[in-house]
Amino acid sequence: MAKIFQIETATQACSVALSIDGVTVSTKEEIGQNLHASNLTLFIDEVIKSSHFTYNDLDAIAVSKGPGSYTGLRIGVSTAKGLCYALDKPLIAVETLEMMANGFMTENPTYAGLICPMIDARRMEVYSAVFDSNLNVLEPTSAKIIDENSYSELLQKNEITFLGDGAAKCKETLNHQNAIFNDNNFNSAKYISGLAYQAFQAQNFEDVAYFEPFYLKDFVVTQPKKKV
């Protein structure tokens, strides 16, 4: 049995899960501001204890690698790497948008349209990608500024389901009869399970020493304006 522990901290969701052979057996998650630093290790320990396994029983650690929140990704990836070092286990990285698309298809297995997961990147910019129902990539992950012409060619011939916190702010802009918006949360470690198991079987592991989150954009520090 492949027992994989999974971590998702790319958005406001602080989420962990344990899977066996690609099937989620335990999960713990909460959505809110600034939860990751204080809750992540507690959630990990709670899931391990409730599963009646030990840390040494794990076969791999999987993490949602981004894009997403700079701070959230740093916390999640640092924790995942720490577990790998301490336990001498391999590291698996799953792209966050693919995880979200996989979550949607897990909950909607008969869906035949396209899927566009979106993560809010402030103002009208989002991190997004487009997948078909088999999770083949039609548009790779990129940072997009959304306007009324975004995805127009794909929308002419396809139904597209937009999901994620980035999609919520684009409803009025992407006003097309083939645009569907799903408000459910797919930023969950439980949706890493199948993807992580595929990577485990293929021994598609990361170099723990050198692996970094997929930020997509550089982190920019802004200085507060001086009061006059």
KOLMI-840346 format. One record per residue (C-alpha): residue number from 1; residue in three letters; chain; x negated, y, z. Coordinates in Angstrom, 1 decimal. Each point is the difference from the previous one (the first is absolute). Example, Ala and Ser with C-alpha at 12.3 -4.5 7.8 and 13.67 -1.06 7.14 Angstrom:
BEGIN
+-------+------+--------+--------+--------+--------+
| semar | finu | nudren |      x |      y |      z |
+-------+------+--------+--------+--------+--------+
|     1 |  ALA |      A |  -12.3 |   -4.5 |    7.8 |
|     2 |  SER |      A |   -1.4 |    3.4 |   -0.7 |
+-------+------+--------+--------+--------+--------+
# end
This chain:
BEGIN
+-------+------+--------+--------+--------+--------+
| semar | finu | nudren |      x |      y |      z |
+-------+------+--------+--------+--------+--------+
|     1 |  MET |      A |    0.0 |    0.0 |    0.0 |
|     2 |  ALA |      A |   -1.2 |    3.5 |   -0.9 |
|     3 |  LYS |      A |    0.7 |    2.3 |    3.0 |
|     4 |  ILE |      A |   -0.4 |    3.6 |   -1.1 |
|     5 |  PHE |      A |    0.4 |    3.1 |    2.2 |
|     6 |  GLN |      A |    1.2 |    3.0 |   -1.9 |
|     7 |  ILE |      A |   -0.1 |    3.8 |    0.7 |
|     8 |  GLU |      A |    1.8 |    2.9 |   -1.7 |
|     9 |  THR |      A |   -0.7 |    3.5 |    1.1 |
|    10 |  ALA |      A |   -0.1 |    1.9 |   -3.3 |
|    11 |  THR |      A |    3.2 |    2.0 |    0.8 |
|    12 |  GLN |      A |    1.9 |    0.9 |    3.2 |
|    13 |  ALA |      A |    0.8 |   -3.7 |    0.5 |
|    14 |  CYS |      A |   -2.3 |   -1.7 |    2.5 |
|    15 |  SER |      A |    0.5 |   -3.6 |   -0.9 |
|    16 |  VAL |      A |   -1.6 |   -3.4 |    0.6 |
|    17 |  ALA |      A |    1.0 |   -3.5 |   -1.0 |
|    18 |  LEU |      A |   -1.3 |   -3.6 |    0.2 |
|    19 |  SER |      A |    0.6 |   -2.3 |   -3.0 |
|    20 |  ILE |      A |   -0.6 |   -3.7 |   -0.5 |
|    21 |  ASP |      A |   -0.5 |   -1.1 |   -3.6 |
|    22 |  GLY |      A |    1.5 |    3.2 |   -1.3 |
|    23 |  VAL |      A |    3.1 |   -0.1 |    2.2 |
|    24 |  THR |      A |    0.4 |    2.7 |    2.7 |
|    25 |  VAL |      A |    0.5 |   -1.6 |    3.4 |
|    26 |  SER |      A |   -0.2 |    3.0 |    2.3 |
|    27 |  THR |      A |    0.0 |    3.8 |   -0.3 |
|    28 |  LYS |      A |   -0.1 |    3.1 |    2.0 |
|    29 |  GLU |      A |    0.5 |    3.5 |   -1.3 |
|    30 |  GLU |      A |    1.2 |    3.5 |    0.8 |
|    31 |  ILE |      A |    0.3 |    3.2 |   -2.2 |
|    32 |  GLY |      A |   -0.8 |    3.4 |    1.4 |
|    33 |  GLN |      A |   -2.6 |    2.7 |    0.1 |
|    34 |  ASN |      A |   -3.5 |   -0.7 |    1.4 |
|    35 |  LEU |      A |    0.7 |   -3.6 |    1.2 |
|    36 |  HIS |      A |   -3.0 |   -1.8 |   -1.5 |
|    37 |  ALA |      A |   -2.8 |    0.9 |    2.4 |
|    38 |  SER |      A |    2.0 |   -0.8 |    3.1 |
|    39 |  ASN |      A |    2.2 |   -3.0 |   -1.2 |
|    40 |  LEU |      A |   -2.0 |   -2.0 |   -2.5 |
|    41 |  THR |      A |   -2.1 |   -2.1 |    2.3 |
|    42 |  LEU |      A |    2.9 |   -0.5 |    2.3 |
|    43 |  PHE |      A |    2.2 |   -1.3 |   -2.8 |
|    44 |  ILE |      A |   -2.8 |   -2.3 |   -1.2 |
|    45 |  ASP |      A |   -0.4 |   -1.5 |    3.5 |
|    46 |  GLU |      A |    3.8 |   -0.4 |    0.4 |
|    47 |  VAL |      A |    0.4 |   -1.9 |   -3.3 |
|    48 |  ILE |      A |   -3.0 |   -2.3 |    0.7 |
|    49 |  LYS |      A |    1.3 |   -0.9 |    3.5 |
|    50 |  SER |      A |    3.6 |   -0.5 |   -1.2 |
|    51 |  SER |      A |   -1.1 |   -2.3 |   -2.8 |
|    52 |  HIS |      A |   -1.8 |   -2.4 |    2.5 |
|    53 |  PHE |      A |   -3.2 |    0.2 |   -2.0 |
|    54 |  THR |      A |   -3.3 |    1.5 |    1.0 |
|    55 |  TYR |      A |   -2.0 |    2.5 |   -1.9 |
|    56 |  ASN |      A |   -2.5 |   -2.7 |   -0.9 |
|    57 |  ASP |      A |    2.8 |   -2.0 |   -1.6 |
|    58 |  LEU |      A |    0.3 |    2.6 |   -2.8 |
|    59 |  ASP |      A |   -1.5 |   -0.8 |   -3.4 |
|    60 |  ALA |      A |   -0.1 |    3.6 |   -1.4 |
|    61 |  ILE |      A |    0.9 |    3.6 |    0.7 |
|    62 |  ALA |      A |    2.0 |    1.9 |   -2.7 |
|    63 |  VAL |      A |    0.5 |    3.8 |   -0.1 |
|    64 |  SER |      A |    2.0 |    2.4 |   -2.2 |
|    65 |  LYS |      A |   -2.9 |    1.9 |   -1.5 |
|    66 |  GLY |      A |    1.8 |    3.1 |   -1.4 |
|    67 |  PRO |      A |    0.7 |    2.5 |   -1.4 |
|    68 |  GLY |      A |    1.7 |    1.8 |    2.8 |
|    69 |  SER |      A |   -0.7 |    1.9 |    3.2 |
|    70 |  TYR |      A |   -3.7 |    0.7 |    0.4 |
|    71 |  THR |      A |    0.1 |   -0.4 |    3.8 |
|    72 |  GLY |      A |    2.3 |   -3.0 |   -0.1 |
|    73 |  LEU |      A |   -2.2 |   -1.8 |   -2.5 |
|    74 |  ARG |      A |   -3.1 |    0.7 |    2.0 |
|    75 |  ILE |      A |    1.6 |   -1.5 |    3.1 |
|    76 |  GLY |      A |    1.4 |   -3.1 |   -1.7 |
|    77 |  VAL |      A |   -3.1 |   -0.8 |   -2.0 |
|    78 |  SER |      A |   -2.3 |    0.6 |    3.0 |
|    79 |  THR |      A |    2.1 |   -2.3 |    2.1 |
|    80 |  ALA |      A |    0.1 |   -2.7 |   -2.7 |
|    81 |  LYS |      A |   -3.8 |    0.2 |   -0.4 |
|    82 |  GLY |      A |   -0.5 |   -0.2 |    3.7 |
|    83 |  LEU |      A |    2.0 |   -3.1 |    0.2 |
|    84 |  CYS |      A |   -1.9 |   -1.6 |   -2.9 |
|    85 |  TYR |      A |   -3.3 |    0.8 |    1.7 |
|    86 |  ALA |      A |    1.0 |   -1.2 |    3.4 |
|    87 |  LEU |      A |    1.7 |   -3.2 |   -1.3 |
|    88 |  ASP |      A |   -2.3 |   -0.7 |   -3.0 |
|    89 |  LYS |      A |    3.0 |   -0.1 |   -2.3 |
|    90 |  PRO |      A |    0.4 |    1.2 |   -3.6 |
|    91 |  LEU |      A |    1.7 |    3.2 |   -0.9 |
|    92 |  ILE |      A |    2.8 |    0.3 |   -2.6 |
|    93 |  ALA |      A |    1.1 |    3.4 |   -1.4 |
|    94 |  VAL |      A |    3.4 |    0.5 |   -1.6 |
|    95 |  GLU |      A |    0.9 |    3.2 |   -1.8 |
|    96 |  THR |      A |    2.8 |    1.8 |    1.8 |
|    97 |  LEU |      A |    2.2 |    0.7 |   -3.0 |
|    98 |  GLU |      A |   -0.2 |   -3.6 |   -1.1 |
|    99 |  MET |      A |    1.0 |   -1.1 |    3.5 |
|   100 |  MET |      A |    3.0 |    2.3 |   -0.2 |
|   101 |  ALA |      A |    1.0 |   -1.4 |   -3.4 |
|   102 |  ASN |      A |   -0.4 |   -3.5 |    1.3 |
|   103 |  GLY |      A |    2.2 |    0.9 |    2.9 |
|   104 |  PHE |      A |    2.8 |    1.2 |   -2.3 |
|   105 |  MET |      A |   -0.2 |   -3.1 |   -2.1 |
|   106 |  THR |      A |    0.0 |   -2.2 |    3.1 |
|   107 |  GLU |      A |    3.3 |    1.6 |    1.1 |
|   108 |  ASN |      A |    1.4 |    0.2 |   -3.6 |
|   109 |  PRO |      A |   -1.2 |   -3.1 |   -1.8 |
|   110 |  THR |      A |    2.4 |    0.2 |   -2.9 |
|   111 |  TYR |      A |   -0.9 |    3.6 |   -0.9 |
|   112 |  ALA |      A |   -1.1 |    0.3 |   -3.6 |
|   113 |  GLY |      A |   -0.9 |    3.7 |   -0.3 |
|   114 |  LEU |      A |   -3.1 |    1.9 |    0.8 |
|   115 |  ILE |      A |   -1.3 |    1.1 |    3.4 |
|   116 |  CYS |      A |   -1.7 |    3.3 |    0.8 |
|   117 |  PRO |      A |   -1.2 |    0.2 |    3.7 |
|   118 |  MET |      A |   -0.9 |    3.5 |    1.1 |
|   119 |  ILE |      A |   -1.9 |    1.3 |    2.9 |
|   120 |  ASP |      A |    0.4 |    3.7 |    1.0 |
|   121 |  ALA |      A |   -3.2 |    2.0 |   -0.8 |
|   122 |  ARG |      A |    1.5 |    3.4 |    1.0 |
|   123 |  ARG |      A |    2.0 |    2.5 |   -2.1 |
|   124 |  MET |      A |    1.2 |   -1.7 |   -3.2 |
|   125 |  GLU |      A |   -3.0 |   -2.3 |   -0.2 |
|   126 |  VAL |      A |    0.2 |   -3.7 |    0.6 |
|   127 |  TYR |      A |   -2.2 |   -3.1 |   -0.2 |
|   128 |  SER |      A |    1.8 |   -2.3 |   -2.3 |
|   129 |  ALA |      A |   -0.3 |   -3.0 |   -2.4 |
|   130 |  VAL |      A |    2.5 |   -1.8 |   -2.1 |
|   131 |  PHE |      A |    0.5 |   -3.8 |    0.0 |
|   132 |  ASP |      A |    2.3 |   -2.4 |   -1.8 |
|   133 |  SER |      A |    2.0 |   -2.6 |    2.0 |
|   134 |  ASN |      A |   -3.0 |   -2.5 |   -0.2 |
|   135 |  LEU |      A |   -2.3 |    2.7 |    1.6 |
|   136 |  ASN |      A |   -1.9 |    0.5 |   -3.3 |
|   137 |  VAL |      A |   -1.4 |    3.6 |    0.0 |
|   138 |  LEU |      A |    1.6 |    2.2 |   -2.6 |
|   139 |  GLU |      A |   -1.5 |    3.3 |    1.3 |
|   140 |  PRO |      A |   -3.0 |   -0.2 |    2.4 |
|   141 |  THR |      A |   -0.1 |    1.7 |    3.3 |
|   142 |  SER |      A |   -0.5 |    3.8 |   -0.4 |
|   143 |  ALA |      A |    0.8 |    3.3 |    1.6 |
|   144 |  LYS |      A |    2.9 |    1.6 |   -1.9 |
|   145 |  ILE |      A |    1.7 |    3.4 |    0.3 |
|   146 |  ILE |      A |    3.7 |   -0.8 |   -0.7 |
|   147 |  ASP |      A |    2.1 |    2.0 |   -2.4 |
|   148 |  GLU |      A |    3.1 |   -0.6 |   -2.0 |
|   149 |  ASN |      A |   -2.0 |   -1.7 |   -2.8 |
|   150 |  SER |      A |   -1.8 |   -2.5 |    2.2 |
|   151 |  TYR |      A |    0.5 |   -3.6 |   -1.1 |
|   152 |  SER |      A |    2.3 |    1.2 |   -2.8 |
|   153 |  GLU |      A |   -1.2 |   -2.5 |   -2.5 |
|   154 |  LEU |      A |    0.4 |   -2.9 |    2.3 |
|   155 |  LEU |      A |    3.4 |    1.2 |    1.2 |
|   156 |  GLN |      A |    1.3 |    0.1 |   -3.6 |
|   157 |  LYS |      A |   -0.2 |   -3.8 |   -0.3 |
|   158 |  ASN |      A |   -0.2 |   -1.3 |    3.6 |
|   159 |  GLU |      A |    1.7 |    0.2 |    3.3 |
|   160 |  ILE |      A |   -2.6 |    1.1 |    2.6 |
|   161 |  THR |      A |    0.5 |   -0.3 |    3.7 |
|   162 |  PHE |      A |   -1.9 |    2.6 |    1.9 |
|   163 |  LEU |      A |   -0.9 |   -0.7 |    3.6 |
|   164 |  GLY |      A |   -2.1 |    1.3 |    2.9 |
|   165 |  ASP |      A |   -0.2 |    3.3 |    1.8 |
|   166 |  GLY |      A |   -1.3 |    1.7 |   -3.1 |
|   167 |  ALA |      A |    3.1 |   -1.0 |   -2.0 |
|   168 |  ALA |      A |    2.4 |    1.6 |    2.5 |
|   169 |  LYS |      A |   -1.2 |    3.5 |   -0.9 |
|   170 |  CYS |      A |    0.2 |   -0.7 |   -3.8 |
|   171 |  LYS |      A |    3.7 |   -0.9 |   -0.2 |
|   172 |  GLU |      A |    1.2 |    3.3 |   -1.3 |
|   173 |  THR |      A |   -3.0 |    0.4 |   -2.4 |
|   174 |  LEU |      A |    0.3 |   -3.5 |   -1.5 |
|   175 |  ASN |      A |    3.6 |    0.4 |   -1.1 |
|   176 |  HIS |      A |    0.5 |   -2.8 |   -2.5 |
|   177 |  GLN |      A |    2.7 |   -2.6 |   -0.3 |
|   178 |  ASN |      A |   -2.7 |   -2.8 |    0.1 |
|   179 |  ALA |      A |   -1.6 |    1.3 |    3.1 |
|   180 |  ILE |      A |    1.0 |   -1.8 |    3.2 |
|   181 |  PHE |      A |   -1.2 |    0.9 |    3.4 |
|   182 |  ASN |      A |   -0.4 |   -2.5 |    2.8 |
|   183 |  ASP |      A |   -0.3 |    1.4 |    3.6 |
|   184 |  ASN |      A |   -1.1 |   -3.2 |    1.7 |
|   185 |  ASN |      A |   -3.4 |   -0.2 |    1.6 |
|   186 |  PHE |      A |   -2.5 |   -2.2 |   -1.9 |
|   187 |  ASN |      A |   -3.1 |    1.3 |    1.8 |
|   188 |  SER |      A |   -0.2 |   -3.1 |    2.2 |
|   189 |  ALA |      A |   -2.8 |   -2.5 |    0.7 |
|   190 |  LYS |      A |    2.5 |   -2.8 |   -0.6 |
|   191 |  TYR |      A |    0.0 |    0.8 |   -3.7 |
|   192 |  ILE |      A |   -3.8 |   -0.6 |   -0.2 |
|   193 |  SER |      A |    0.5 |   -3.7 |    0.7 |
|   194 |  GLY |      A |    0.4 |   -1.5 |   -3.4 |
|   195 |  LEU |      A |   -2.6 |    2.3 |   -1.6 |
|   196 |  ALA |      A |   -2.6 |   -0.8 |    2.8 |
|   197 |  TYR |      A |    0.6 |   -3.7 |   -0.4 |
|   198 |  GLN |      A |   -0.7 |    0.2 |   -3.7 |
|   199 |  ALA |      A |   -3.2 |    1.9 |    0.7 |
|   200 |  PHE |      A |   -1.0 |   -2.5 |    2.7 |
|   201 |  GLN |      A |    0.5 |   -3.0 |   -2.4 |
|   202 |  ALA |      A |   -2.1 |    1.8 |   -2.6 |
|   203 |  GLN |      A |   -2.6 |    0.9 |    2.6 |
|   204 |  ASN |      A |    0.4 |    3.6 |   -1.0 |
|   205 |  PHE |      A |   -1.7 |    1.5 |    3.0 |
|   206 |  GLU |      A |   -1.5 |    3.5 |    0.7 |
|   207 |  ASP |      A |   -3.5 |    0.7 |    1.2 |
|   208 |  VAL |      A |    0.8 |    1.0 |    3.6 |
|   209 |  ALA |      A |   -3.1 |    2.1 |    0.3 |
|   210 |  TYR |      A |    0.7 |    2.3 |   -3.0 |
|   211 |  PHE |      A |    3.8 |   -0.1 |   -0.4 |
|   212 |  GLU |      A |    1.7 |    3.4 |    0.2 |
|   213 |  PRO |      A |    3.7 |    0.9 |   -0.3 |
|   214 |  PHE |      A |    1.4 |    1.0 |   -3.4 |
|   215 |  TYR |      A |    0.6 |    3.7 |    0.7 |
|   216 |  LEU |      A |    0.6 |    0.9 |   -3.7 |
|   217 |  LYS |      A |   -0.7 |    3.7 |    0.9 |
|   218 |  ASP |      A |   -2.8 |    1.5 |    2.1 |
|   219 |  PHE |      A |    1.0 |    1.1 |    3.4 |
|   220 |  VAL |      A |   -0.1 |    3.8 |    0.2 |
|   221 |  VAL |      A |   -0.4 |    1.8 |    3.3 |
|   222 |  THR |      A |    1.8 |    3.4 |    0.0 |
|   223 |  GLN |      A |   -0.9 |    2.7 |    2.4 |
|   224 |  PRO |      A |    2.9 |    1.8 |    1.8 |
|   225 |  LYS |      A |    0.5 |    3.6 |   -1.0 |
|   226 |  LYS |      A |   -1.5 |    2.5 |    2.5 |
|   227 |  LYS |      A |    2.5 |    2.1 |    1.8 |
|   228 |  VAL |      A |   -0.3 |    3.7 |   -0.8 |
+-------+------+--------+--------+--------+--------+
# end
